[in-house]
Amino acid sequence: MTRQLRLFLILLGLALASLAAAGQALAHAALIKTAPADGAVIAGAPAEFSLSFSEPVSPLVLSLIGPDGASRALTRFTLGDRTLTIIAPSDLANGTHVLSWRVVSEDGHPVGGSVLFSIGAPSAAPPILTAQTDPAVRFMLWLGKLGLYLGLAFGIGGVAFMAWVAPLPAAARAPIASFLALGLLSMPIAVAAQGLDALALPLSAALQPVAWQAAAASSFGRTALIATFALLAALLALFRPGGRGRLLATFVWLGVGAALAASGHASAAAPQFLTRPAVFMHAVGMAGWAGALLPLAFALRQPDGAQVLRRFSRRIPVLLVIILISGLALAIIQVERLQALLTTPYGLVLTGKLALVVALLGLGAFNRFRLTEAVVSGRASARSQLSRIIAAEIALVVAILAIVALWRFTPPPRALAAAAAQPASVHIHTGKAMADINVTPGRTGPVTISVSLLDGEFGPLAAKELRLALSRPEVGIEPIERQATRRADGSWQVSDLTLPVAGRWTIELEILVSDFEMTRLKETLEIRP
């Protein structure tokens, strides 16, 4: 084992240990609880609002739209673990208000929504403008990510070639430097687009400081910072010969893994002790494999090209094992169900990537088992054929990176499943009684329904019995009735219930207050597929 390879393995182990120790259980955030509850009618103006998420978030835009349709920004808030507590304005009027929120989750994906609540009594709900990302911004974000990935793969990966294979051919330095420059030039494009996407701003706002601040505050800000330093250091290593250049090349190679493990869907998934190191290893392996293609193509033009090829051929299996094991682990965590490969946008992107990777592996296997020995034995035709195949491999890597850049717009099935597990809620308000109803999970299949009862004065309602009935007569489902069970905290629960179809269900409560008094409440709620 060479001295440089031993050093690389030591540094790799230290980096993996630090990533595993620093990881937290993070994922694509979903709103799980609000106060006031969505649709609630409360007696008086609250002093604060709270939004609780499944994972840590950072607020981007918070606003409150009053009954008159006027919107005001909410700028006073605190973050505690996974709950965002917002100080409410002191002059809230009676009627229906809309709390509009937009946050960014740890994986860098912006998430937004609205919570409706009424003070005193409901009024006409104020209009809500739905924030949508400009298609030009999405294209800009994809293009910036692609340019960055090309810089990391062919630029830093090309520099890494001299750390684990052989010195760079002189003719390869200029194209590798061009890829490093492409990565650096793509960085501000990706950062600006990240901020615009986070705030749902148009492309014309790309120079506004608020967009850059939003991008810097997101997890992608860490990726951009690490990648920028790695690209600049790679330029220095590219033209620094000898042992110091190889040492610096080793560090910037590890920088690819650190940059890509700092943000993104995969590295934000749980369990963190596995996913962040897996992303790190996958990125390091990808850069080492892809980055070696350009230097190999130029090395084949030199007299010692056969020896360089043989050295690469002996060492590449280690990187391939790292890539395949880490990629398999991440795919299992992200996709969860095999059918999701063909039924979700994320799965389709992964399927497309896997198809190209299989083609790339096929070309690599042909090179190793059919052409390498022929080149070493001095056959000129084999050297020419290998050069053409390497060019095809480079084209395949570019296509793979272009597909991977689409993942920014496709939440993984893991995150979709977490969102689907969130409850469906409804608040029923009458002069005699009120009810807060939660259906968990809020989708078709077996569910648990919990009900909290209040009287018309917002006090506890001491009911003797509670029966629930759910129906969808428009699709032929007559009322499904269940007797609720009182729990120790005073709430009521029904657990032996399955909702077979999605859509808007009618839920009716039959509350036995006393032997001589019965109260009925009725409302609809949306059940997701």
N, C-alpha and C positions, 0 to 999 in steps of 0.2 A: 504494500500500500504506500503510495507516494506521500510525501510530507504535506503537500497541498490538500490532498484528499482527506488525510487525517484531521487537518485543521478544519476543513469544511464540515466534517461529521461532528466534531466537537462543538463548533459554533451552531450547527443545526440543532443539536441536542439542547443546548442552552436556550436557543430561541423557542423551541417547542415547550420546554419547561416553563418559561416565562409566560407564554401564551396560555397554557393550561391553568397556571396559577391565577392569572389575571382575569380569566373568563367568568362571566356571570350568565345566568339562565335568561337569555334575551330572545325575543322573537318578534314577529310581525304583530304590532299592537292592535288590540280590539277593545272597544269601550264595553265595560261589563257592569258599571253601576253609575248612576247620577243622583245628585241631590240638589234640587228637587228631582223626583223621578219624571221621566218623560210622560207628558200628559197629565201630570198631577195638578190638582187644584188645592192651593194652600190658603190658610186664613189670613196671613199677613206677609209683608215683604221680607224675604230672607236676608240675613246679614252676609251670607257667602254662598257660593255655589261650589260643588265638587264634582269632578270627573275622575272615575277610577278606571284604569286600563289593565289589560292582562299583562302588560310589560311596561318598563319605563319609557317615557316619551319626553320630548321637549316642545313647549308651546310655540306656535308660529303666529297665529292670528286668533284672537278671542274678541268676540263682539256680542252685544245684546241689542236685539231689535224689539222695541216697545210696541204697545197696542196701536200707537199712531203711525207705525212704520219707520220711525226714526231709529237710526243705528248709532250706537256709541261703542268706542273701543274700550275693552277691559284690560287694563295694564298692570293692575295690582294682583299678584298671585304668588303662591308658594308651591314648590314641588316637594312632596314627601313620599319617598319610595315610589309607588305607582299611582299615587293620587295627586291630582292637580286641584288645589284649593284656590278659588277666585273670590276676591273681595267684591261684593255686590254694591252698586251705586245706592246711595241713601234715599233717593227720591223716586223709587219705583211706583208707578201708578197701578191701579187695579186693572185687571184684564189679562189677556194672553201675551206672553213674552216668548221670544225665541233666543236661546243661548246658542250661538254659532261658534264652533271651534274647529281649528285646524292645527294638527300637531305633526311632528315627525318622529317616527319610531326609530329604535336603535339600528335597524337595518337600512335606514336612510329613506324609507318609503313614507311619503306624506299621507296622512289619514285625516279625514274631516267628517263633520256631521253637525246635526242640530238637535237641541232638546227643547221641547215646548212645555211650558208650564203656565198656570193661570193663578193670579192673586185675587182672592175673593170669589170671582166667578169667571167662566170663560167668556171671551169676546171673539170677534173675527180674528183669525190668525193673521199676523202681518206677513207680507210677501217675503219670500226667501230666494235670493239669487244663488243658483247653483254654480259653484266654482269648477270650471273645467280647464284642463291644461290645453294651451294652444298647440295644435299639431306641429307648427314650426318649432316650438320649444322641445317637443318630444324628439323630433328629428335632430335638432341641435344636440340634445343630450345623448342620443344614440351615437351621433358622429363623434362627439367629444370622447365618449367612452371607448369607441373603436380605435381612435387615434392613440389614446392612452394605452390601450392593451397592445397595440402594435409596437409602441415604444418600449413597453416592458418586455414583450416577448422577443422581438428581433433585435432591439437595441441593447437592453441589459442582458438578455439571454445570449446575444452575440459576444458581449464583453465577458460573460461567465465562461465562455468556451475556453478562454486561456487559463481559467482557474482549474478546469477539470479534464481538459483534453490535451490541448497543445497551444503554442503561441499562435496568435492571429496572423494569417497571411496579410501582407501589407496592403494588397488590393481590396481586402474586406473591410478595412477601417473606415473608408469613406461611406459606403452604404450603411454600415452599422451606426456611424455618427448621424446619418440622415434620419434613421429611425429614432434615435435618441432625441434629435431635434423635433421630430414629429410628435413624440410624446410630450415634450415640454410645450410646444405650441398648442397642443390639444388640451392641455391642462386648464387654461383659463376658459376655454369653450365649455368644457365639462362642468367646471365650478359654477360659471354663470348660469348654465342651463339647470343645474341642480337647484340653485336658489329660485329661479323662475318657476320651476316645477313645484317646489315646496310651497310657494306662496300663490300658485295659480296665476302668475302674472304673464302678460303677453311678451313677445320677443322684443318689442320696443322698449321694455323696461330693463334690458340686459345691463345697462350701465348704472342703474340705480343702486346706491350702497346697500339698501335693504335686502336686495337679492343676494349680494355677496355675503352679507352678514348671516343670512339664513343658511347658505351653503356651508359657511365656516362653522356654524353651530351644529350642523348635522354630523353624523358619523363619517360621511364622505369627506368632510373637511380633514379628518385624520388621514384618510387614504391619500388625498391630494398633497398634504404636507410631506408624508413619508415618500411618496412616489417622486415628488419634485427633487428632494434631496438625493434619492437613489439615482435618478436620471442625470443630475449634475455630477455626482460622484463617478458615475459610469463614464461620462465624457472625459473626466480626469484620468481614470484608469485606462481608457482606450489608448491614450498616447503616453502612458508611463510604462516603459518596459521593465522587465526583471521581476524579482520577487515582490517588491512593493506593489507593483501593478497587479500581480496575481492576488495578493492579499486584499487589495481594495476591490478587485473584481469579485472575490468571495463575499465580501460584505454587501456589495450592491445586489448580488444575486439573492442573498437572503432578504434584502430590502423589497424585492418583488413579493415575496410571501408575506412580509409584514404589512405592506401597503394593501394588498387584497384581503388580508384577514382582518383589517381594521374596520371594514364596513361590508354591507351586502346581506342579502337574504340568508345565504348559506352560513356565513360566520356568525350571524345573529341568532341562529337556531340553538335550541337546547338538545343535548347537554353540551355546555360550553367547553368542558375539558376534552371533548372529542372534536367538535365542529371547527373551532378556530385553528387548532393544530392541523386538522385535515385540510382546511382551506390553504393554510400556510404551505403544507407539503405539496398539495396539488399545484399551487402557483409556482413554487420553486421547481418542481419537476417539469411543468409545462414550459417555463422559460428556458430551462436547460436543454430540453429536447428541441423546441422550436428555434431557439437562438443558435443552435449548432448547425442548422441547415445552410445558412449563408456562408459561414467560414468553411464548411465542408466543400461547398461548390467551388470556392476559390482555391482551396487546398488541392483539389483534384487537378488543377492546372500547373501545380508545382511538382518537381521531381520526387519530393518526399511525401506526396499526397497519399500514396498507398499506405504508408506507415501511420499517418494521421487517421485515415479511414479505419484501419484495423484497431487502433487504440479506441476510437469512438465506438466501434462495433462491440468491443469487449466491455465497455463501461455503461452503455446505454440501457442494458436490461435492468440495472438497479433503479434508474429513473423511471422506467416504464412500470416496474412493480409499485413504486411509490405513487405514481399517477393513478394506476388502476385501483389500488386498494383505497386510497383516499377518495377518489371519485365515486367508487361504489358505496362507501360509507355515507358520503354526503347525499347521494341519490336516494338511498334507502330512507334517510332522515327526512329529506325534503318531500319526496313523492308519497311515501307511506304505503300507497296501494298501487299495484302494478297497472290497473286499468286507468289510473290517472295519467299515465304516459300518453294516452290517446284521447283523453276526455277533458283535459285542462290546457290552457295556453302555456303554462309553465312546462307541463309534460311534453307538449308538442315541440317546444324549443329544445328540451333535453333530448327528445327522440331524434330531432334533426342533427343535433351536435353529435350524438352517439353514432349515427350513420356515417358522418364524415370522419369521426375518429376511427371507426372500423376500417374505412377506406385508407386512412393514413397508416394504420397498423399493417394493413395488407401490403402497402408499398414498402414500408420499412422492413417487413419480413422478407419480401422479395429481394430487397437490396442486401440484407444480411446473409441470406442463405444461397442466393444465386449470383450476385454480382460482386460481393466484397472479395472473395478469393480470386475471382477472375481479374479484378483490378490489381490485386496484389501480385498475381502472376504475370502482369504486364500486358494484358489484352487491351489495345487502344479502343476497340469497339465497346468493350464493357465500361470503360471510363466515360465514354461519350454517352452511353445509355444511362449510366448512373447520374450524370449531370442533368439529363432531361427529367429523370424521375424526381430528383431533388427539387427541381423547379416546380413540378406538379405538387410535391409535398408542401412547398411554401405557399402555393395557391390554396391548398386545402386548409392550411393553418389560418390564412387570412379569412377564409369563409367560416371557419369554426369561431374565430374571434368576433366576426360580424354577427353570428347567431347568438353567441354568449352575451353580447351587448344588449340584446333584446330582453334579457332576464330582468333588467331594471323595471320593466313595465308589466311583469307577470308575477303576482304573489304566488308562492309555492303552495301546493296542495296542503302541506302542513299548516300554513297560515289560514288557508280557507277553511280547513276543518276546525281550527280553533275559533274562527269567527262564527261558523255555523253552530258551535256548541253554546253560544251566548243565548240567554233567555229572550223570549218575546214577552213584552210587558204591556199592560194597559191599566189605566186608572178610571174608575167609575165613580161619579160624584152626583149625589142627589141630596135633597133636603133632609131625608131621614137617615141615610147611610152612605158610606163610601167604601170602596174596596181597591186595594192595590194587588194586581194579579200578575204572577210571573210563571211562565211556562218554560221549563228547562229540560233539554235544549229547545230553542225556539224553531224547531224544524220537524219534519215528518218522522214518524217512528215512535218508540216508547218515550213518554215524557212524564215529568213530575210537575204538578201544579201547586203552587203555594199562594195563599190568599191572606192578606191582612185586612181586618175589618175595623172601620171607624164609624162613629155616629155622625150626624149632620153638623155637630159642633167641633169636629176634629178630635173628639175623645174616643177612648176604647169602646168598642161595641161588644157587650157580653152576650153573644148568641148561644143558644142551646144546641142548635144543629145547623149544618150547612150542606146543601146539595148543589152540585154543579151539573150543567148540561151544555154540551158543545154540539153544534150542528152546522152542516153546509147543505141546506135544502136545494140549492141551485144545481148541485151535482148528485142529488139523491141520497144524501146522508142525513137521516133523521136524528133527533137528539140522542147523544150518548151520555147517559146519566151515571153519576158516581156520588157516593156519600163521602164527604170530607172528614178527616180525622183531626181533632184538635191536638196541637203540639204543646210542649211545655212552655214555650215563649208566648203562647196565646194565639199564634197564627194557625191556619188550617192547611191541610195538605191532602192531595190526591196523587197516588203513585201508580196505581194499576190502570194506566190508560195509554192507548196507542192512537196517534193521529195518522191516518193512512195517506192523506193527500195534502198538498200545499195549497195556500190561498187564504182568503179572509174567512175565518170561522166566527160564528156567533157564539158567544159564551153568556150563559144566564146563571145567576146565583139565586138560590132560594134559601133565604135566611130565616130560621125560626128564632125569633127574639124571645118569645114566651109562648105559653100554651095558647094564648089568644091573639098573638100578633105574628104576622108573616110579612117579610119584606123581600121584594124581588128586584134585582139589578140586572141590566142587560147591556152588552156592548160587543164590539167586534175586535178581533186582533189578527195580525198577519202571521201565518206560519210559513217558514221558508222551506224550500225543497230539501 
